[in-house]
Amino acid sequence: MIKGLLIVNAFLNTEAVTATYDALLLGAKRAGLEMNRSVNADYFVDMADGKVKCSSPKVSEQLSEAGFILFWNKDVFLGRALEREGHRLFNSAASIEYCDNKALTFEKLEGVVRTPKTFKIPMTFETVGYTSFEFETFLGDNLGYPYVIKECYGSYGGQVYLAGSRTQAHDILKHIEGKECIAQEFIDTSRGRDIRAYVVGDRVVASMVRSNANDFRSNIANGGSAGRHEITKEQEKMAVTAVHKLGLDFAGVDILFGADDEPVLCEVNSNAQFRGLKEATGTDITDALFDYIKNTSCINISDTL
């Protein structure tokens, strides 16, 4: 039996997140994989030699026996250290980092797929904030109002804001208090509506359309609803292309509806929750995920029996 390791964040324990971890463990079992769960706080990177030190002999044994690591975590510093020691991570540390920082996502996807017009907002310091908003005139003139301001790090749409005027933009930037952020063209044809396509390897295994009549964001966490979606060839090509360019094995890709429903990439999520997708489509993406892991050539099955 192939042995694996699921490494999750030690400090993120909401009901939705723990349900995802349980679903992954069940999916591995259905696929005939023995996968143990551990947390990033079980491992420490020794800054003297860059080696990973484990918190207990049991953790050390599980790590040494692991033929693969499902790195459901954004602790990329730990991820890089594990990769240096020869472990295969799904997803890789670099690809998780590209997705975790929205500015890096769009930098990597420049010229690859259609995205909203996007500018990196000038950097400041969280202890300083913005002492002048003269730069915002450029954003308003080039993006028009309303436009979207996104913190580079965020989840569930909670760090995404719509600036309807210069005054609102200034208020949002004051609220952000110097966090790294980007400004984006608002795709009005997709107001409160988008597609979540879940890619594993070279295909979309399930997709849903999300909608929210009361918010410009479609996220289910913000009160949106979801239904099954038949992915088009153009939408699937965009999703798979973005995933491959970012070096991901799997991801949730959010696609906006542009003019005439032309797909416009919104963002890519390396550790996307999938319970809502299963409820909307009936598809459990863990089956495709673990089939992909088993069929990936870098896993030496003979070493894990």
Secondary structure by P-SEA (a helix, b strand, c coil): cbbbbbbcccccccaaaaaaaaaaaaaaaaaccbbbbbccccccccccccbbbbccaaaaaaaaacccccccccaaaaaaaaaaacccccccaaaaaaaacaaaaaaaaccccccccccccbbbbccccccccccaaaaaaaccccbbbbcccccccccccccccaaaaaaaaaaaccccbbbbccccccccbbbbbbbccccccbbbbbbbccccccccccbbbbbbbbccaaaaaaaaaaaaaacccbbbbbbbbcccccccccccccccccaaaaaaccccaaaaaaaaaaacccccccccc
